[in-house]
Amino acid sequence: MNNSEAKKLNAMLAGLQRELNRHDRLSAAALGVGSAEDLQVLRMLLSEGPLRVGQLAAQRSSSVATASARLDRLERRGYVVRERRPNDRRAVVAVLTDTGEKIAKLSRAQRTSSLRSLHDDVPVDQLEAIIDALITGLDSVRKPINQSPD
């Protein structure tokens, strides 16, 4: 990929990220959740299952203090509880409550519905090519970052 293509891809991905964040802000407001980030944490717990604060922080690329404060807020609202693991009493994990699970599932369904509308506008073969490209791109981005430029 040349520099011009890389810049164009970066701009497109940034636009996609902004739109997904906008969707999450609107969804969070409609569902009565505090923020888009809170809603994203609920969906993460739905897909990943119970997580320790450190695991949540790592997956969200935030500090443990930030993740802990977010969980405190979600816990006060009744969306998550913290439980000790029976096999390791030192391990405390965040778990969705029934209300938190319901909100996370509604949010996921809203996002899926929005993405499903792409099917009406984009031919299936193009959608498959987009999905393949995104998978390849994610794999590439997940590689360790080289500290020195090439």
Secondary structure, 3 states (H helix, E strand, C coil): CCHHHHHHHHHHHHHHHHHHHHHHHHHHHHHCCCCHHHHHHHHHHHHHCCEEHHHHHHHHCCCHHHHHHHHHHHHHCCCEEEEEECCEEEEEEEEECHHHHHHHHHHHHHHHHHHHCHHHHCCHHHHHHHHHHHHHHHHHHCCCCCCCCC
